[in-house]
Protein backbone atom coordinates (compact mmCIF):
# COMPACT_ATOMS: atom_id res chain seq x y z
CA UNK A 1 0.00 0.00 0.00
CA UNK A 2 1.15 3.54 -0.74
CA UNK A 3 0.01 6.98 0.40
CA UNK A 4 -0.02 9.59 -2.35
CA UNK A 5 -1.48 12.99 -3.16
CA UNK A 6 -4.85 12.98 -4.86
CA UNK A 7 -5.03 14.44 -8.35
CA UNK A 8 -8.02 15.49 -10.40
CA UNK A 9 -8.00 12.13 -12.20
CA UNK A 10 -8.76 10.48 -8.81
CA UNK A 11 -12.07 12.32 -8.30
CA UNK A 12 -14.29 9.46 -9.53
CA UNK A 13 -12.57 7.09 -7.08
CA UNK A 14 -13.10 9.46 -4.16
CA UNK A 15 -16.74 9.97 -5.08
CA UNK A 16 -17.27 6.21 -5.33
CA UNK A 17 -15.74 5.68 -1.87
CA UNK A 18 -18.04 8.34 -0.36
CA UNK A 19 -21.07 6.80 -2.10
CA UNK A 20 -20.20 3.41 -0.64
CA UNK A 21 -19.27 4.57 2.87
CA UNK A 22 -21.93 7.14 3.79
CA UNK A 23 -24.90 4.72 3.57
CA UNK A 24 -23.03 2.35 5.92
CA UNK A 25 -22.47 4.97 8.63
CA UNK A 26 -24.71 3.87 11.50
CA UNK A 27 -24.04 7.04 13.49
CA UNK A 28 -25.56 9.27 10.80
CA UNK A 29 -29.36 9.32 11.05
CA UNK A 30 -30.91 7.77 7.95
CA UNK A 31 -32.79 10.97 7.13
CA UNK A 32 -29.50 12.95 7.12
CA UNK A 33 -27.44 10.52 5.02
CA UNK A 34 -28.54 11.89 1.62
CA UNK A 35 -27.76 15.46 2.74
CA UNK A 36 -24.34 14.53 4.16
CA UNK A 37 -23.43 12.49 1.08
CA UNK A 38 -24.55 15.25 -1.29
CA UNK A 39 -22.60 17.87 0.66
CA UNK A 40 -19.38 15.85 0.58
CA UNK A 41 -19.74 14.87 -3.08
CA UNK A 42 -20.39 18.48 -4.12
CA UNK A 43 -17.37 19.73 -2.21
CA UNK A 44 -14.76 17.16 -3.23
CA UNK A 45 -13.77 18.90 -6.45
CA UNK A 46 -13.92 22.36 -4.86
CA UNK A 47 -11.70 21.25 -1.97
CA UNK A 48 -9.20 19.65 -4.34
CA UNK A 49 -8.82 22.85 -6.33
CA UNK A 50 -8.22 25.06 -3.30
CA UNK A 51 -4.47 25.49 -2.97
CA UNK A 52 -4.61 25.51 0.84
CA UNK A 53 -6.25 22.07 0.92
CA UNK A 54 -4.81 18.68 0.13
CA UNK A 55 -6.14 15.16 -0.21
CA UNK A 56 -4.10 12.06 0.46
CA UNK A 57 -5.12 8.65 -0.80
CA UNK A 58 -4.28 5.09 0.15
CA UNK A 59 -3.69 2.86 -2.86
CA UNK A 60 -3.46 -0.94 -2.86
CA UNK A 61 -3.32 -3.12 -5.96
CA UNK A 62 -3.70 -0.02 -8.18
CA UNK A 63 -7.00 0.84 -6.47
CA UNK A 64 -7.77 3.84 -4.27
CA UNK A 65 -9.06 2.30 -1.05
CA UNK A 66 -9.29 5.35 1.19
CA UNK A 67 -8.57 9.04 1.51
CA UNK A 68 -8.34 11.97 3.89
CA UNK A 69 -8.81 15.70 3.30
CA UNK A 70 -6.56 18.21 5.04
CA UNK A 71 -8.24 21.63 4.98
CA UNK A 72 -5.97 24.63 5.28
CA UNK A 73 -3.41 22.54 7.19
CA UNK A 74 -5.62 22.97 10.27
CA UNK A 75 -8.60 20.64 9.89
CA UNK A 76 -8.72 16.96 9.05
CA UNK A 77 -11.85 15.93 7.24
CA UNK A 78 -13.41 13.20 5.17
CA UNK A 79 -11.41 10.20 6.35
CA UNK A 80 -12.90 7.25 4.49
CA UNK A 81 -11.71 3.69 3.94
CA UNK A 82 -13.59 1.15 1.84
CA UNK A 83 -15.39 -1.40 4.06
CA UNK A 84 -13.40 -4.38 2.80
CA UNK A 85 -10.14 -2.67 3.80
CA UNK A 86 -11.14 -1.57 7.31
CA UNK A 87 -9.52 -2.83 10.50
CA UNK A 88 -6.15 -3.17 8.75
CA UNK A 89 -4.59 0.07 9.99
CA UNK A 90 -5.25 2.03 6.79
CA UNK A 91 -7.28 4.72 8.56
CA UNK A 92 -4.46 5.11 11.09
CA UNK A 93 -1.90 5.45 8.31
CA UNK A 94 -4.00 8.08 6.53
CA UNK A 95 -4.59 9.96 9.79
CA UNK A 96 -0.86 10.01 10.62
CA UNK A 97 -0.08 11.17 7.09
CA UNK A 98 -2.65 13.96 7.45
CA UNK A 99 -1.13 15.06 10.75
CA UNK A 100 2.37 14.98 9.25
CA UNK A 101 1.14 17.03 6.30
CA UNK A 102 -0.16 19.69 8.71
CA UNK A 103 2.87 19.98 10.99
CA UNK A 104 4.99 22.91 9.88
CA UNK A 105 2.33 24.19 7.50
CA UNK A 106 -0.36 25.04 10.05
CA UNK A 107 -0.52 28.57 11.42
CA UNK A 108 -1.50 27.21 14.83
CA UNK A 109 -0.22 24.58 17.22
CA UNK A 110 -3.05 22.15 16.60
CA UNK A 111 -5.33 20.58 14.04
CA UNK A 112 -8.92 19.58 14.60
CA UNK A 113 -11.56 17.23 13.29
CA UNK A 114 -15.33 16.87 13.52
CA UNK A 115 -15.33 13.17 14.34
CA UNK A 116 -18.35 10.94 13.85
CA UNK A 117 -19.34 9.73 17.30
CA UNK A 118 -18.36 6.13 16.55
CA UNK A 119 -14.90 7.37 15.42
CA UNK A 120 -14.12 9.35 18.60
CA UNK A 121 -12.26 6.41 20.23
CA UNK A 122 -10.18 6.00 17.05
CA UNK A 123 -9.07 9.65 17.13
CA UNK A 124 -8.46 9.62 20.89
CA UNK A 125 -6.27 6.54 20.43
CA UNK A 126 -4.14 8.73 18.17
CA UNK A 127 -3.79 11.56 20.67
CA UNK A 128 -6.81 13.74 19.91
CA UNK A 129 -8.60 15.39 22.83
CA UNK A 130 -11.98 17.10 23.25
CA UNK A 131 -12.15 20.59 21.81
CA UNK A 132 -14.80 22.82 23.33
CA UNK A 133 -16.78 24.97 20.96
CA UNK A 134 -20.29 26.36 20.72
CA UNK A 135 -20.50 25.46 17.03
CA UNK A 136 -22.17 22.12 16.35
CA UNK A 137 -23.08 21.49 12.72
CA UNK A 138 -24.38 17.94 13.11
CA UNK A 139 -25.62 16.09 16.18
CA UNK A 140 -23.61 12.98 15.27
CA UNK A 141 -20.14 14.56 15.46
CA UNK A 142 -17.79 15.66 18.19
CA UNK A 143 -15.02 18.21 17.71
CA UNK A 144 -11.56 16.97 18.70
CA UNK A 145 -8.10 18.50 18.43
CA UNK A 146 -4.53 17.26 18.17
CA UNK A 147 -1.76 19.47 19.53
CA UNK A 148 1.78 19.52 18.17
N, C-alpha and C positions, 0 to 999 in steps of 0.2 A: 504494500500500500504506500502511496505517496500523498503528500500534502502539496497543493499547488494553488497559485492564484487563479481565480475564475476570470474567464474572458467572455466576450459577448457570444461566442459560439457555444458556450456552455449554458446559456439561458434556458433552452428547452429541457435540459437535464434538471436544472434547479426547479423549474416549474413542475416537472413531473414528480420530483421528490416531495414538494409541498402538497401536490394534489393527492399523493398517496398517504402522507403522514398526518395531515390535518384531520381527515375523517376518523383516524384511529386514536386521536387524543381524547381520552376519557375525561380529563379535567376541564375541557372546553364544553360548555353546555351545547347540546345538539342544535338549539336554535341560533347559537352564535357562530357555529362552525362555518357556514357559508360566508358570513361577513368577514371573519378572520382570514379565511382562505383567499377571498377576493382581495382584501386589503394587502396581503403579502404578495400575491401574484401581480397585482398592479404596480407594486413598488419595487419589485426585483430589478427591473431594467433601469428605473430611475436611480436606485441606490448604486447600481453598478457604474453608472455614468458619472456620479458625483466623485470628484477627485479625492475628497476627504474620506471617502468610504472604501472599504475593500472586502471582497469575498475570498474565502479560502475554501478549497474543495478537497475531499478525500477521494482518491481514485484507486480502485482495485480491479484488476483484470480489464483494464481499459474502460471501466464504467465508473461514472461519478456516483458514489454511494452515500455522500453526505456533504454538508457545507455549513459554514458559519459566516455571518455578516459582522464586520467591525465598522461601526458608524463613528466617523470623526475621531477615531482612535480613543474614544471614551465610553462607548457603549457596545456591548456584545449583543447580538440579536440573531434571530432566525437560525438557531442551531438545530439541524435536522440530520438524521441518519435513517436510511432505509430500514424497515423493520427486520429484514432478513440479515442485517449486519449489526444489529444492536447487541449489547452485552459482550462486545469484543474489544472494548477500549477505544473505539473510533471517536465517540463523542468526547472522551477525555483528551485524545490527541488533538482534535479540532479546537477544543477549548484552550488547551495550553498554547497552541499555535496562535490563536486569537489574542491571548494575553501577551505573548511574546511580541506580536505585531504592534501592540499598543504601547508597550514599554519604550520610553524614549521618544515616542511620537505624540503622546498625550500631553495636553497642557495642564493636567492636574496630576495628583498622586494616586489616582484610582480610576478604575473602570467600573461600570455597572451593567446590570442586566435585569430585565423584567422576566423573572423565571416563572414558568408554569408551576403551579403548586406541587405537582408530582415530581418536578425536577429540582425543587429546593434542596433536598438532601444531596443530590449530585453536585450542585454548585458549592454547597457548604463543605463537602468532602474535598473540594479543590481550593478551599481557603476563602470563599465568599462569606460575607456576614450581612446581617440585616441592615438595610439602609432606610432610614425614616424619611418619609416624604408625605405630603398631603395629596399629591397627585396619584390617582389610581384610575387607570384607563379601563382595565378589565378586572372583574371580580376574581378571576381564576389565575392571577399572577401576583407575585411578590417581588418587590424591588430588593436586589442584593448588590453589594459592592465588593470589589477586590482591591486592596491597597498594595501599592508597590513603592 
